[in-house]
């Protein structure tokens, strides 16, 4: 599920996108946001795919090593928000991202937000557009990626659910809100969403898969 990077798509009316990239990558040992994936860092990949989806604005939430990571999105039309409370858990980063979408008087009011993470290497503009299309077709309050029998990020939340996202605390993530609204959530198949990078072994496994795939292509 990939599209060419960049921001050539027409903007999606009133739908923002938040990339959550504030963690310290303790299990990886190095900032996972900087891991290489097909010629670019995971953070750069996520930001470029987010822009290509047409969502505006695109918010990048950083925390640990924010100054170093900010260089990865330099030159891109994204807004970087530094979450000073990143060590308290994912909930604080979600809150920081949603606040950035709603608090800026210079930004048009958004009617929905997509939450994404940068350690899913197969995150793409295409899956974001599929989430948006599912919401438009069904009117569901939530359109969430479906993989391994669960629903998770990337996921789109209607504005009516922003207060619940803003109320998340500590290590609570978007899945808590998804689980609270099972009848209002539509799952959009995204089996590649099960692949995320938390350890050096995860990255080595992904690199090996890509190398084998490249060798098998004519």
N, C-alpha and C positions, 0 to 999 in steps of 0.2 A: 504494500500500500504506500506508494510514493508518488510525489509530484515534484516537478522541478522547483528548486528553491527560488524565493523571491517574493515580491508583492505585486504581481501582475493581475491578480484577480480583482474584480470589482468589490469594494467593501460590502460586507454583510450588514444591512441596516440594524443599528442599535444592538449588536451582539459583541460583547467584549471577550477577551481571552486572557486568562491568567496562567502563566507558567510558574510552577512552584519549584524553585531551585536553591533553597536556602540551607539545605542540610550540610553536615560536616563530613559525610561519607566515611564514617568511622570504620565500617567493615571493609571498605575498599582500600583504605590506607592512603589514598590520594583523592583529590576532588574528582568525583565521578563526572561532574559537569564538564571536565576537560578531556575526558576520554575520547579518543578518535573513533569516528564512525563515518566510513566512506568519505574521507578527506576533510572532515570538519569535526569540531568538538560536538559532544551531545547537546550542550547548551546552545551553540550556534545553530545546529540542526533544528532544535525545537523552535527557536525564535524564527528562523526562516520559514519553516513549515506553517507556523502560526500566522505569519504575515501572508503567506500564499493562500491561506484559507479565506481571506477577505475579512476576517474579524477585525474590528477596531473599537477601542484601542487595544493594543497588546501590552500587557503588564508583565514584567519579569521580576519576580520576588527573589531577592538574594539575601543571604545572611552571613554564614561562615565564608571567610575570604572574599567578601563582596568586592573589594577594590580590584583584586586580581581577576575575578570572574567578569566584572563589568567590561573589561577589555574585549571579551569574547563577543559582545553584542554591539560594540562600537560601530557607528555608521549605519545601524539599522533603526528604522522609525518605531522603536519600542520605548516604553517608559520603564525605567528601572526603579524599583522600590526596595530599600534596604530594611529588612525586618530586624530590629535590634533585639527582639525577643525570640529569635529563631531557635535557640537552644531549648526552649520550653516545649517545642513540638510543632507538628504540621498545622494544628489548628490556628496558631498565631500567624502563620504565613498565609493561610487562606483568608483570615480576617484582614491582613494587610493588603492583599490583592483586591478583595471586594471593596474595601474602603477606598482604594485608589480609583476604582471604577466609578464609584458613586459620589466621591467628595469633591472632585474637580469641577468647579463651575464652568470651566471652559470646554468641557466634554459633553457631547450630547447624551441625554439620559439613555442608558442601556436598558433593554427589556429582558436580557438574558446574559449569562456568562458561561463560558466554557472553562473548566479547570483542567489543567494538564500538568504532567511532570516531565522532567527532562531525561529521566533514566529509562524511559521506554524507547528503545532505538527505532522502533517501527511506527512511532507517532508520525502522523502525516496530515497535510492539508486535506487529503481525501476523507479521512475518518472524521475530521471536524465537520466537513460539509455534509457527510452522511448523518451526523448527529443533528445538525441544523435542519436538514430535510425531513428527518423523522419527526422532529418537533413540529414543523410546519404542517406536516400531513396529518398528525394525530392530535395536536394540541396538548400533548403530555407535558407535565410540569418539569419532568426530568427525562433526558435521553442520555443513557449511559452505555459505555462500551461493555460488551459481554464477552467474557473469556473464562474458561475453566469453571463453568457453572456459576459464575458470580457476575455482578455488575459493579463496574468501577470507573476510574478515570482512563482516558479523558471522558468527561461528562458535562452535559449542558444543563444548567439550572435556570428556571424562570426567575424573574425578579421577585416574585412573591416569596421565594425561598431564601432570599438574601439574608433576612434576619436570622434564620437558622444557621446559615454559614457563618455569619458574624458572631454567633453565640458559641461556636466550637472552641474548645479549650484544650490545652496541652497537646497530647498526641492524637486527639480525635481528628479524623480525616473526613474527606467528602463522603466516604462510604457510609458513615453514620447517618447522614441526611438521606442518602439513597435508601438505606434500610428502613428508615422511618416512613417512607412513602412508597411501599411496594406497588400499590395499585395506580400510582401516578407516574411510574417509571417505565419507560420503554427501553428494552435492551437492543442495542445495535451490534451485530456480530463483529468482533474484532479479535480473532484468536491470537494475533501477534501481540496483543496487549499483555499476554501472560509472560512475555519476555521482558524482564527488566534487569538492570545491572546493579547488583549490590556488593559483589565480591570480585576479587581478581579472577576467580574461576569462572564466574559468569561472563566476564569480558573475554577471557581466553576461549571459552566455548563459542561465543558469538563470532569472534575473529576466525576461528577454525571453520565454522559453518559458512561464512562469507567466502573464505579462500577456496573451500571445496566447491562452492557454487560457481565461483568465477572460473575454476579449472574445467568444470563440466560444460560451460557455455562455449559454443563454437567461435 
